[in-house]
Amino acid sequence: MEELTEHINITEGYTAESVPIVNGLDREQRRGFLQFVTGTPRLPSGGLASLNPKLRVVKSSSTENCLPSAATCNNQLMLPPYPSKDTMKEKLLYAITEGQESFGYI
């Protein structure tokens, strides 16, 4: 958790206080978060400090009814402006869980 807060770049409409990204997530959920945002469930050797580009969180222009999205090539999480931290966590967990099979076989 400390490493994440040290190496995450929260910009464009959010602050570290407004985006409690992984607070309260268990190990599997954190692994899912990493997979969702970076495309891999494991960190490179050297941890988050070695991610290139750095993990980044930005406010998307989507409405609060939309799910978060990610650009794995940029290690970027785009979060809509949710009305509460509980809603943010609920939507993020849903996207993490259901988004794992996005490129699955048809």
Number of C-alpha atoms within 10 A of each C-alpha: 8 6 10 14 14 10 16 18 17 20 12 12 12 15 14 13 8 11 18 14 20 17 10 10 14 10 10 10 16 19 16 23 24 19 19 26 23 23 17 14 15 13 15 12 9 8 12 18 17 12 17 11 12 16 21 19 24 20 19 17 11 15 11 17 11 15 19 23 19 21 14 16 11 16 21 22 24 19 26 20 20 19 9 12 13 11 14 21 19 13 20 22 20 13 19 24 14 11 16 14 9 7 7 7 5 3
